[in-house]
Amino acid sequence: MNKKEIFFILSSLDVGKYMYTNAKVLLFAIIPMIVIAVIVFVTGLLQSPALLHNLEAVVTFFAIFAFIVIFPFITVYISSGHRYIGYWAEDCTLYVRTMGTLKIPLDKAEVRLVPYEEYKPVLRTWGVGVPGMVYGKVILRGGRKGIALVFRPQKDAILITYQNMTIVISHPGIRESYEKLLRYQEACIRRGG
């Protein structure tokens, strides 16, 4: 059982492409807001030159606005700098890589296929989250803390529990990955760890 079994890997290039696609959609939604804000500001400035005295406040507002808009994309590029996210098994240990790498002994973990909606991440506490992709530490539906590795979530998710750790994984091809993971886990249990 020394063979490395890869279930799902997403390179930082793939993450970047996904983020770029979402960024284009987000920018098309945000650009009109920015244009309207600038038009309102310039119109107000033309009507009341006294606004120049409040220029510092306006610049601060735009800086904070830009930071709020750009920050999610910055965090993705920084956090995805570790080459890839995903999960794989080797030597009867399951490795789950999100913001760091978790090592879970497969012979001691519980692995189930569950409806994604029941364990869907509702709040990201540390990690990356954009529409269709969440990875890192999260609060799951029902208030339980956990780790998520979600990319284009499906109807089902793999739920892995080990000691006090809960991991939710969902991506295209999740059922096939689940069956592969179960076969690998069963072989580890037969072998005795």
Secondary structure by P-SEA (a helix, b strand, c coil): ccbbbbcccccaaaaaaaaaaaaaaaaaacaaaaaaaaaaaaaaaaaccccccaaaaaaaaaaaaaaaacaaaaaaaaaaccccccccccccbbbbbccbbbbbccccbbbbbcccccccccccccccccccccccbbbcccbbbbbbbccccccbbbbbbcccbbbbbbccaaaaaaaaaaaaaaaaaaacc
